[in-house]
Amino acid sequence: GIIFTPHVNGEKGCHPLSNRITSELGINVQFYSGSVPKLNKQAIMSSAEFDTYKRDVQNGFKKNEFTLLTATKAFGMGVNKGNIFYTIHYGLPSSMESLYQEAGRAGRDKEQFISAQAECLVLLTPEINENILTSLWEPEASLEEIKKISSKTLRNGDINTNLFMFTNSLDSVNDEYKLIKKLYDLYYNE
């Protein structure tokens, strides 16, 4: 199986999660991420060592040398492996596209899954301020209102994480106008 995490490090990171599962369950769990994990803000290995590690993990996973992998959303592994029986999202996926893409890693060999279906699970952090969430679904909700709602959600919760990513990836209309105006002024005068 594969457990998808939103981060490399931290409470919901693939690196600490692989270590925790290995330690607590006594099984060999590897991690795969797009960037080098850090411990106390220091990289745990050099870039060259990390490239070698990733290549070894990818090859080992293809050869079934271990049965569980934790991975970030930036999977990038390019593995079309038929015997993945389950995927677990350790937190709310960042988009529906991510959910489909990552859930679709399970059950690819249809012959293996005739009698037993592949599964996709999503583990969510319960939101303690559920009453404010209805405001998110209002079509008239502005970006500023969504940011205010985000500040009232559980700090390490799935809703907070996704709202943070959403609101920080969007430029407001005013910001976009300023950028276009700046580009126009720069190139118009030349």
N, CA, C and O of each residue as an XYZ file, in Angstrom:
760
protein
N       0.811     -1.194      0.000
C       0.000      0.000      0.000
C       0.853      1.257      0.000
O       2.069      1.209      0.190
N       0.199      2.362     -0.213
C       0.857      3.666     -0.171
C       0.042      4.588      0.730
O      -1.180      4.671      0.609
N       0.731      5.275      1.628
C       0.095      6.306      2.450
C       0.585      7.649      1.924
O       1.778      7.946      1.976
N      -0.336      8.453      1.420
C       0.005      9.781      0.910
C      -0.116     10.814      2.026
O      -1.110     10.847      2.751
N       0.889     11.639      2.151
C       0.904     12.684      3.170
C       1.042     14.048      2.498
O       1.554     14.138      1.382
N       0.592     15.104      3.163
C       0.697     16.429      2.546
C       2.091     17.051      2.629
O       2.378     18.015      1.918
N       2.960     16.514      3.488
C       4.271     17.123      3.711
C       5.362     16.060      3.808
O       5.083     14.868      3.938
N       6.602     16.518      3.741
C       7.752     15.641      3.960
C       8.024     15.535      5.452
O       8.252     14.445      5.976
N       7.998     16.681      6.134
C       8.345     16.769      7.553
C       7.112     17.095      8.388
O       6.017     17.275      7.857
N       7.301     17.166      9.672
C       6.231     17.596     10.573
C       5.274     16.481     10.934
O       5.468     15.317     10.585
N       4.250     16.873     11.636
C       3.282     15.924     12.188
C       2.653     15.026     11.118
O       2.404     13.848     11.375
N       2.395     15.561      9.935
C       1.781     14.780      8.862
C       2.762     14.507      7.736
O       2.357     14.352      6.585
N       4.043     14.448      8.054
C       5.068     14.232      7.041
C       5.318     12.764      6.758
O       5.190     11.918      7.642
N       5.677     12.471      5.519
C       5.923     11.072      5.135
C       7.164     10.502      5.807
O       7.214      9.306      6.097
N       8.168     11.339      6.058
C       9.398     10.835      6.691
C       9.150     10.419      8.146
O       9.456      9.280      8.500
N       8.607     11.297      9.006
C       8.356     10.848     10.386
C       7.313      9.732     10.466
O       7.390      8.874     11.346
N       6.341      9.738      9.553
C       5.326      8.694      9.569
C       5.944      7.339      9.242
O       5.613      6.342      9.884
N       6.832      7.286      8.255
C       7.478      6.006      7.924
C       8.298      5.504      9.111
O       8.308      4.308      9.400
N       8.983      6.417      9.797
C       9.767      6.028     10.983
C       8.858      5.519     12.106
O       9.167      4.525     12.764
N       7.740      6.211     12.315
C       6.822      5.839     13.397
C       6.189      4.470     13.145
O       6.108      3.644     14.054
N       5.743      4.233     11.917
C       5.124      2.938     11.598
C       6.160      1.821     11.707
O       5.876      0.757     12.257
N       7.354      2.064     11.183
C       8.428      1.061     11.274
C       8.703      0.722     12.734
O       8.820     -0.449     13.093
N       8.803      1.739     13.562
C       9.109      1.545     14.976
C       7.978      0.855     15.727
O       8.211     -0.098     16.470
N       6.755      1.335     15.531
C       5.636      0.819     16.316
C       5.094     -0.521     15.829
O       4.610     -1.320     16.630
N       5.172     -0.775     14.514
C       4.626     -2.023     13.980
C       5.700     -3.033     13.611
O       5.403     -4.193     13.323
N       6.945     -2.588     13.621
C       8.040     -3.497     13.317
C       8.083     -3.975     11.873
O       8.572     -5.069     11.592
N       7.575     -3.158     10.960
C       7.642     -3.518      9.539
C       8.500     -2.488      8.804
O       8.621     -1.343      9.240
N       9.084     -2.902      7.704
C       9.944     -2.032      6.916
C       9.079     -1.084      6.077
O       8.456     -1.501      5.101
N       9.048      0.184      6.464
C       8.299      1.196      5.725
C       9.290      2.240      5.221
O      10.032      2.833      6.004
N       9.295      2.455      3.929
C      10.156      3.469      3.323
C       9.329      4.715      3.030
O       8.099      4.670      3.060
N      10.004      5.826      2.747
C       9.308      7.048      2.354
C       9.827      7.486      0.995
O      10.936      7.138      0.589
N       8.997      8.259      0.301
C       9.386      8.811     -0.997
C       8.843     10.227     -1.061
O       7.649     10.452     -0.863
N       9.721     11.181     -1.339
C       9.297     12.584     -1.379
C      10.066     13.334     -2.451
O      11.052     12.837     -2.996
N       9.604     14.527     -2.741
C      10.256     15.358     -3.737
C      11.435     16.135     -3.189
O      12.265     16.622     -3.956
N      11.522     16.259     -1.874
C      12.627     17.012     -1.282
C      13.215     16.242     -0.103
O      12.580     15.351      0.461
N      14.428     16.606      0.248
C      15.151     15.947      1.336
C      14.466     16.256      2.674
O      14.204     17.421      2.972
N      14.174     15.237      3.478
C      13.606     15.490      4.802
C      14.590     16.255      5.688
O      15.804     16.211      5.491
N      14.028     16.951      6.660
C      14.855     17.730      7.587
C      14.564     17.301      9.012
O      13.454     16.886      9.347
N      15.585     17.411      9.833
C      15.459     17.170     11.257
C      16.043     18.393     11.942
O      17.219     18.711     11.761
N      15.227     19.077     12.725
C      15.648     20.345     13.343
C      16.160     21.337     12.304
O      17.178     21.998     12.506
N      15.440     21.429     11.196
C      15.712     22.357     10.089
C      16.990     22.055      9.311
O      17.418     22.863      8.486
N      17.598     20.909      9.563
C      18.803     20.488      8.835
C      18.467     19.275      7.971
O      17.817     18.335      8.429
N      18.916     19.306      6.719
C      18.705     18.162      5.832
C      19.350     16.919      6.435
O      20.454     16.986      6.975
N      18.661     15.787      6.340
C      19.180     14.552      6.950
C      20.213     13.850      6.065
O      20.895     12.926      6.508
N      20.320     14.298      4.809
C      21.315     13.740      3.893
C      21.574     14.748      2.780
O      20.803     15.688      2.587
N      22.653     14.544      2.059
C      22.990     15.439      0.950
C      22.055     15.174     -0.232
O      21.361     14.158     -0.258
N      22.035     16.067     -1.189
C      21.210     15.887     -2.386
C      21.603     14.627     -3.146
O      20.740     13.895     -3.631
N      22.901     14.375     -3.251
C      23.371     13.178     -3.956
C      22.925     11.912     -3.223
O      22.489     10.949     -3.853
N      23.035     11.914     -1.893
C      22.595     10.759     -1.106
C      21.086     10.559     -1.249
O      20.601      9.429     -1.318
N      20.357     11.667     -1.291
C      18.908     11.599     -1.418
C      18.515     11.034     -2.783
O      17.594     10.222     -2.874
N      19.203     11.455     -3.839
C      18.918     10.912     -5.173
C      19.136      9.401     -5.202
O      18.339      8.665     -5.781
N      20.217      8.945     -4.575
C      20.502      7.501     -4.495
C      19.413      6.800     -3.680
O      18.924      5.740     -4.070
N      19.037      7.402     -2.540
C      17.992      6.831     -1.687
C      16.688      6.674     -2.485
O      16.062      5.614     -2.464
N      16.290      7.741     -3.185
C      15.032      7.687     -3.945
C      15.069      6.602     -5.022
O      14.092      5.878     -5.211
N      16.182      6.493     -5.716
C      16.326      5.471     -6.757
C      16.216      4.072     -6.127
O      15.550      3.194     -6.676
N      16.872      3.869     -4.977
C      16.818      2.575     -4.290
C      15.399      2.250     -3.823
O      14.946      1.111     -3.934
N      14.703      3.260     -3.299
C      13.325      3.049     -2.846
C      12.430      2.704     -4.031
O      11.618      1.782     -3.955
N      12.577      3.430     -5.103
C      11.765      3.169     -6.294
C      11.993      1.739     -6.798
O      11.033      1.023     -7.084
N      13.245      1.329     -6.907
C      13.554     -0.027     -7.371
C      13.059     -1.081     -6.387
O      12.508     -2.102     -6.797
N      13.252     -0.840     -5.086
C      12.788     -1.775     -4.067
C      11.281     -1.913     -4.057
O      10.756     -3.010     -3.866
N      10.583     -0.813     -4.261
C       9.121     -0.841     -4.287
C       8.632     -1.641     -5.496
O       7.699     -2.435     -5.381
N       9.255     -1.434     -6.637
C       8.876     -2.182     -7.838
C       9.105     -3.683     -7.651
O       8.345     -4.500     -8.171
N      10.157     -4.040     -6.906
C      10.508     -5.453     -6.693
C       9.825     -6.062     -5.471
O      10.130     -7.196     -5.102
N       8.912     -5.335     -4.841
C       8.170     -5.821     -3.665
C       9.071     -6.126     -2.477
O       8.794     -7.054     -1.717
N      10.143     -5.363     -2.304
C      11.049     -5.573     -1.169
C      10.468     -5.046      0.140
O      10.936     -5.407      1.219
N       9.459     -4.201      0.044
C       8.715     -3.749      1.219
C       7.272     -3.544      0.807
O       6.982     -3.285     -0.361
N       6.359     -3.661      1.779
C       4.932     -3.679      1.445
C       4.215     -2.358      1.659
O       3.060     -2.209      1.259
N       4.884     -1.395      2.287
C       4.232     -0.127      2.570
C       5.191      1.018      2.303
O       6.371      0.960      2.647
N       4.655      2.059      1.683
C       5.427      3.240      1.337
C       4.642      4.465      1.779
O       3.433      4.545      1.562
N       5.332      5.424      2.401
C       4.707      6.718      2.652
C       5.278      7.674      1.613
O       6.463      7.608      1.285
N       4.439      8.557      1.100
C       4.872      9.446      0.018
C       4.150     10.779      0.098
O       3.007     10.857      0.549
N       4.833     11.825     -0.346
C       4.196     13.141     -0.402
C       3.274     13.208     -1.601
O       3.236     12.303     -2.435
N       2.542     14.284     -1.668
C       1.676     14.524     -2.813
C       2.509     14.691     -4.075
O       2.037     14.412     -5.177
N       3.747     15.145     -3.914
C       4.660     15.290     -5.047
C       5.288     13.934     -5.313
O       6.498     13.765     -5.170
N       4.462     12.967     -5.701
C       4.915     11.579     -5.783
C       5.996     11.409     -6.826
O       7.094     10.968     -6.488
N       5.736     11.736     -8.072
C       6.742     11.742     -9.104
C       7.513     10.455     -9.298
O       8.591     10.471     -9.892
N       6.998      9.355     -8.821
C       7.740      8.102     -8.882
C       7.559      7.392    -10.224
O       8.428      6.628    -10.644
N       6.458      7.636    -10.883
C       6.227      7.036    -12.183
C       6.066      5.531    -12.156
O       6.432      4.852    -13.116
N       5.525      5.000    -11.075
C       5.382      3.558    -10.940
C       3.956      3.155    -11.330
O       2.977      3.678    -10.798
N       3.869      2.223    -12.261
C       2.580      1.639    -12.616
C       2.603      0.218    -12.070
O       2.895     -0.733    -12.794
N       2.294      0.089    -10.796
C       2.446     -1.171    -10.069
C       1.070     -1.789     -9.867
O       0.174     -1.164     -9.301
N       0.914     -3.016    -10.333
C      -0.400     -3.652    -10.321
C      -0.854     -4.199     -8.993
O      -2.050     -4.419     -8.802
N       0.071     -4.432     -8.051
C      -0.321     -5.112     -6.814
C      -0.433     -4.181     -5.606
O      -0.150     -4.598     -4.483
N      -0.832     -2.959     -5.814
C      -1.099     -2.060     -4.688
C      -2.558     -2.282     -4.281
O      -3.480     -2.036     -5.059
N      -2.745     -2.750     -3.052
C      -4.072     -3.126     -2.585
C      -4.830     -1.965     -1.943
O      -6.059     -1.988     -1.863
N      -4.096     -0.952     -1.487
C      -4.782      0.175     -0.854
C      -3.925      1.436     -0.927
O      -2.697      1.392     -0.997
N      -4.628      2.547     -0.909
C      -3.983      3.848     -0.720
C      -4.685      4.503      0.463
O      -5.890      4.346      0.659
N      -3.916      5.226      1.232
C      -4.461      5.967      2.363
C      -3.999      7.405      2.220
O      -2.817      7.677      2.013
N      -4.945      8.316      2.332
C      -4.597      9.736      2.355
C      -4.565     10.157      3.816
O      -5.591     10.163      4.497
N      -3.387     10.504      4.282
C      -3.192     10.900      5.676
C      -3.475     12.401      5.767
O      -2.573     13.215      5.964
N      -4.736     12.731      5.621
C      -5.194     14.117      5.561
C      -5.950     14.342      4.273
O      -5.875     13.537      3.345
N      -6.669     15.426      4.222
C      -7.487     15.773      3.067
C      -6.610     16.046      1.852
O      -5.710     16.883      1.924
N      -6.854     15.354      0.729
C      -6.069     15.635     -0.474
C      -6.234     17.094     -0.895
O      -7.255     17.725     -0.621
N      -5.218     17.609     -1.559
C      -5.222     19.026     -1.922
C      -6.242     19.361     -2.996
O      -6.616     20.526     -3.134
N      -6.703     18.381     -3.759
C      -7.706     18.625     -4.800
C      -8.370     17.304     -5.165
O      -7.894     16.232     -4.794
N      -9.471     17.396     -5.895
C     -10.123     16.182     -6.382
C      -9.204     15.454     -7.358
O      -9.171     14.224     -7.388
N      -8.465     16.212     -8.149
C      -7.524     15.612     -9.091
C      -6.471     14.783     -8.352
O      -6.135     13.678     -8.778
N      -5.948     15.324     -7.234
C      -4.972     14.580     -6.435
C      -5.586     13.297     -5.889
O      -4.953     12.241     -5.909
N      -6.809     13.392     -5.407
C      -7.485     12.211     -4.873
C      -7.601     11.137     -5.944
O      -7.248      9.984     -5.696
N      -8.086     11.491     -7.122
C      -8.238     10.517     -8.206
C      -6.893      9.938     -8.630
O      -6.754      8.728     -8.805
N      -5.911     10.813     -8.793
C      -4.586     10.380     -9.240
C      -3.961      9.396     -8.241
O      -3.430      8.354     -8.625
N      -4.034      9.744     -6.972
C      -3.386      8.934     -5.952
C      -4.197      7.689     -5.606
O      -3.626      6.617     -5.405
N      -5.503      7.815     -5.535
C      -6.348      6.641     -5.281
C      -6.214      5.647     -6.425
O      -6.272      4.436     -6.214
N      -6.036      6.154     -7.622
C      -5.917      5.315     -8.808
C      -4.652      4.483     -8.869
O      -4.504      3.663     -9.775
N      -3.736      4.672     -7.930
C      -2.533      3.826     -7.873
C      -2.886      2.422     -7.381
O      -2.138      1.475     -7.623
N      -4.007      2.284     -6.701
C      -4.418      0.976     -6.167
C      -5.305      0.243     -7.168
O      -6.109      0.855     -7.872
N      -5.145     -1.070     -7.217
C      -6.027     -1.918     -8.012
C      -5.796     -1.882     -9.506
O      -6.727     -2.134    -10.271
N      -4.606     -1.582     -9.941
C      -4.353     -1.444    -11.378
C      -4.364     -2.771    -12.130
O      -4.727     -2.800    -13.306
N      -3.977     -3.866    -11.485
C      -4.022     -5.174    -12.133
C      -5.402     -5.772    -11.872
O      -5.636     -6.383    -10.829
N      -6.293     -5.596    -12.807
C      -7.694     -5.990    -12.619
C      -7.850     -7.480    -12.319
O      -8.787     -7.873    -11.625
N      -6.945     -8.310    -12.832
C      -7.012     -9.756    -12.575
C      -6.843    -10.065    -11.087
O      -7.501    -10.960    -10.557
N      -5.950     -9.312    -10.409
C      -5.702     -9.552     -8.982
C      -6.869     -9.128     -8.109
O      -7.015     -9.602     -6.983
N      -7.693     -8.241     -8.626
C      -8.723     -7.637     -7.786
C     -10.142     -8.063     -8.163
O     -11.106     -7.334     -7.927
N     -10.251     -9.239     -8.743
C     -11.584     -9.752     -9.078
C     -12.315    -10.169     -7.807
O     -13.489     -9.843     -7.631
N     -11.629    -10.889     -6.920
C     -12.276    -11.386     -5.702
C     -12.140    -10.428     -4.522
O     -12.974    -10.448     -3.616
N     -11.113     -9.600     -4.517
C     -10.916     -8.625     -3.428
C     -10.657     -7.260     -4.053
O      -9.747     -7.098     -4.866
N     -11.456     -6.298     -3.667
C     -11.315     -4.968     -4.242
C     -10.174     -4.197     -3.592
O      -9.857     -4.387     -2.417
N      -9.570     -3.329     -4.381
C      -8.598     -2.386     -3.837
C      -9.372     -1.309     -3.081
O     -10.545     -1.058     -3.357
N      -8.696     -0.680     -2.126
C      -9.378      0.330     -1.309
C      -8.610      1.630     -1.287
O      -7.385      1.658     -1.411
N      -9.354      2.704     -1.128
C      -8.779      4.028     -0.917
C      -9.445      4.614      0.319
O     -10.668      4.729      0.388
N      -8.621      4.981      1.290
C      -9.130      5.560      2.530
C      -8.609      6.980      2.668
O      -7.498      7.293      2.241
N      -9.419      7.827      3.265
C      -9.004      9.189      3.568
C      -9.176      9.383      5.070
O     -10.285      9.281      5.594
N      -8.062      9.665      5.763
C      -8.099      9.913      7.203
C      -8.172     11.416      7.423
O      -7.272     12.152      7.019
N      -9.227     11.862      8.054
C      -9.453     13.288      8.245
C      -9.306     13.693      9.701
O      -9.589     12.916     10.613
N      -8.861     14.919      9.900
C      -8.825     15.508     11.222
C     -10.191     16.147     11.469
O     -10.620     16.988     10.678
N     -10.879     15.773     12.538
C     -12.173     16.401     12.799
C     -11.998     17.903     13.046
O     -11.054     18.324     13.714
N     -12.899     18.686     12.511
C     -12.843     20.137     12.696
C     -13.686     20.500     13.907
O     -14.868     20.160     13.966
N     -13.089     21.189     14.875
C     -13.815     21.517     16.109
C     -14.787     22.680     15.907
O     -15.739     22.823     16.673
N     -14.564     23.497     14.906
C     -15.434     24.651     14.638
C     -16.316     24.406     13.425
O     -16.316     25.201     12.486
N     -17.071     23.307     13.436
C     -17.875     22.918     12.278
C     -18.875     23.984     11.852
O     -19.172     24.104     10.663
N     -19.398     24.753     12.788
C     -20.425     25.741     12.452
C     -19.928     26.825     11.505
O     -20.730     27.416     10.781
N     -18.626     27.102     11.491
C     -18.126     28.142     10.582
C     -17.901     27.621      9.165
O     -17.733     28.408      8.233
N     -17.897     26.302      9.001
C     -17.597     25.720      7.696
C     -18.690     25.967      6.664
O     -18.409     25.997      5.466
N     -19.932     26.144      7.109
C     -21.000     26.395      6.149
C     -20.750     27.683      5.367
O     -21.181     27.807      4.221
N     -20.067     28.623      5.973
C     -19.749     29.878      5.292
C     -18.822     29.665      4.095
O     -18.835     30.450      3.146
N     -18.032     28.618      4.143
C     -17.120     28.329      3.028
C     -17.866     28.015      1.742
O     -17.379     28.295      0.646
N     -19.048     27.431      1.882
C     -19.799     26.979      0.710
C     -20.691     28.051      0.125
O     -21.375     27.817     -0.871
N     -20.692     29.216      0.730
C     -21.495     30.319      0.200
C     -20.852     30.837     -1.085
O     -19.671     31.186     -1.079
N     -21.600     30.894     -2.181
C     -21.020     31.362     -3.450
C     -20.492     32.799     -3.374
O     -19.597     33.171     -4.133
N     -21.036     33.593     -2.474
C     -20.624     34.987     -2.365
C     -19.401     35.190     -1.476
O     -18.926     36.317     -1.340
N     -18.887     34.138     -0.878
C     -17.754     34.272      0.045
C     -16.542     34.837     -0.694
O     -16.100     34.293     -1.706
N     -16.022     35.932     -0.168
C     -14.849     36.562     -0.786
C     -13.578     35.887     -0.285
O     -13.601     35.126      0.683
N     -12.486     36.175     -0.950
C     -11.199     35.626     -0.538
C     -10.867     36.081      0.880
O     -10.339     35.297      1.669
N     -11.164     37.321      1.212
C     -10.896     37.831      2.554
C     -11.721     37.085      3.601
O     -11.221     36.789      4.686
N     -13.002     36.776      3.278
C     -13.841     36.018      4.212
C     -13.305     34.593      4.395
O     -13.318     34.060      5.504
N     -12.840     33.991      3.317
C     -12.284     32.637      3.403
C     -11.032     32.642      4.264
O     -10.814     31.713      5.041
N     -10.199     33.686      4.136
C      -9.001     33.793      4.981
C      -9.385     33.932      6.450
O      -8.721     33.358      7.314
N     -10.447     34.686      6.749
C     -10.908     34.830      8.134
C     -11.400     33.490      8.677
O     -11.115     33.130      9.819
N     -12.142     32.756      7.846
C     -12.634     31.444      8.258
C     -11.457     30.528      8.543
O     -11.464     29.786      9.525
N     -10.456     30.579      7.692
C      -9.261     29.744      7.852
C      -8.598     29.991      9.204
O      -8.131     29.052      9.848
N      -8.556     31.238      9.629
C      -7.903     31.562     10.900
C      -8.672     31.018     12.107
O      -8.126     30.956     13.208
N      -9.924     30.626     11.911
C     -10.741     30.109     13.005
C     -10.804     28.580     13.034
O     -11.454     28.000     13.903
N     -10.131     27.935     12.087
C     -10.167     26.475     12.046
C      -9.028     25.895     12.873
O      -8.101     26.605     13.262
N      -9.113     24.598     13.134
C      -8.103     23.892     13.901
C      -6.744     24.046     13.216
O      -6.610     23.720     12.036
N      -5.748     24.532     13.932
C      -4.459     24.906     13.337
C      -3.806     23.810     12.513
O      -3.341     24.090     11.409
N      -3.752     22.601     12.989
C      -3.130     21.505     12.242
C      -4.159     20.618     11.553
O      -3.858     19.490     11.164
N      -5.366     21.134     11.407
C      -6.430     20.348     10.784
C      -6.368     20.389      9.268
O      -5.692     21.230      8.675
N      -7.085     19.465      8.659
C      -7.101     19.366      7.200
C      -7.717     20.588      6.533
O      -7.215     21.054      5.510
N      -8.794     21.107      7.099
C      -9.446     22.278      6.507
C      -8.484     23.466      6.529
O      -8.347     24.171      5.530
N      -7.824     23.687      7.652
C      -6.877     24.803      7.776
C      -5.748     24.669      6.762
O      -5.390     25.639      6.094
N      -5.191     23.477      6.648
C      -4.086     23.248      5.712
C      -4.512     23.542      4.285
O      -3.801     24.228      3.550
N      -5.677     23.022      3.886
C      -6.135     23.232      2.521
C      -6.524     24.674      2.258
O      -6.273     25.191      1.169
N      -7.127     25.328      3.224
C      -7.470     26.744      3.033
C      -6.206     27.594      2.941
O      -6.149     28.543      2.160
N      -5.199     27.254      3.735
C      -3.929     27.978      3.655
C      -3.343     27.853      2.255
O      -2.946     28.846      1.645
N      -3.295     26.606      1.746
C      -2.748     26.381      0.402
C      -3.587     27.112     -0.646
O      -3.046     27.736     -1.558
N      -4.895     27.033     -0.511
C      -5.799     27.659     -1.475
C      -5.642     29.177     -1.473
O      -5.476     29.787     -2.530
N      -5.694     29.784     -0.293
C      -5.662     31.249     -0.231
C      -4.293     31.819     -0.567
O      -4.194     32.960     -1.018
N      -3.240     31.044     -0.354
C      -1.912     31.550     -0.688
C      -1.515     31.272     -2.126
O      -0.484     31.758     -2.590
N      -2.321     30.494     -2.834
C      -2.011     30.244     -4.238
C      -2.844     31.131     -5.156
O      -2.662     31.120     -6.373
N      -3.738     31.880     -4.580
C      -4.571     32.772     -5.376
C      -4.133     34.216     -5.187
O      -3.940     34.680     -4.063
N      -3.983     34.903     -6.281
C      -3.760     36.340     -6.189
C      -5.113     37.012     -6.278
O      -5.983     36.585     -7.037
N      -5.283     38.049     -5.513
C      -6.538     38.781     -5.607
C      -6.564     39.539     -6.932
O      -5.529     39.701     -7.578
N      -7.720     39.990     -7.326
C      -7.867     40.757     -8.560
C      -6.983     41.995     -8.515
O      -6.361     42.355     -9.514
N      -6.927     42.649     -7.355
C      -6.091     43.849     -7.234
C      -4.619     43.533     -7.431
O      -3.904     44.282     -8.097
N      -4.162     42.426     -6.855
C      -2.761     42.031     -7.024
C      -2.455     41.733     -8.488
O      -1.410     42.126     -9.007
N      -3.384     41.031     -9.151
C      -3.181     40.726    -10.555
C      -3.180     42.003    -11.396
O      -2.384     42.140    -12.325
N      -4.076     42.937    -11.066
C      -4.115     44.208    -11.792
C      -2.786     44.948    -11.636
O      -2.241     45.468    -12.609
N      -2.270     44.992    -10.410
C      -1.000     45.680    -10.168
C       0.129     45.058    -10.984
O       0.966     45.770    -11.540
N       0.150     43.750    -11.053
C       1.180     43.066    -11.822
C       1.052     43.377    -13.316
O       2.046     43.677    -13.978
N      -0.153     43.305    -13.835
C      -0.372     43.606    -15.255
C      -0.011     45.056    -15.558
O       0.613     45.349    -16.578
N      -0.412     45.966    -14.658
C      -0.101     47.389    -14.844
C       1.408     47.599    -14.835
O       1.934     48.353    -15.653
N       2.095     46.946    -13.930
C       3.554     47.065    -13.844
C       4.214     46.570    -15.137
O       5.120     47.212    -15.668
N       3.752     45.435    -15.626
C       4.287     44.902    -16.880
C       3.990     45.835    -18.052
O       4.848     46.067    -18.905
N       2.783     46.359    -18.085
C       2.389     47.285    -19.145
C       3.277     48.529    -19.122
O       3.811     48.943    -20.150
N       3.425     49.117    -17.931
C       4.265     50.322    -17.806
C       5.708     50.033    -18.202
O       6.351     50.855    -18.855
N       6.213     48.878    -17.813
C       7.588     48.522    -18.109
C       7.813     48.377    -19.615
O       8.776     48.915    -20.161
N       6.921     47.651    -20.275
C       7.121     47.379    -21.704
C       6.569     48.473    -22.612
O       7.032     48.608    -23.745
N       5.607     49.246    -22.160
C       5.049     50.326    -22.963
C       6.080     51.419    -23.186
O       6.153     52.007    -24.265
N       6.868     51.684    -22.169
C       7.869     52.770    -22.263
C       9.103     52.367    -23.056
O       9.900     53.238    -23.405
N       9.290     51.120    -23.350
C      10.494     50.689    -24.073
C      10.301     50.659    -25.541
O      11.225     50.318    -26.279
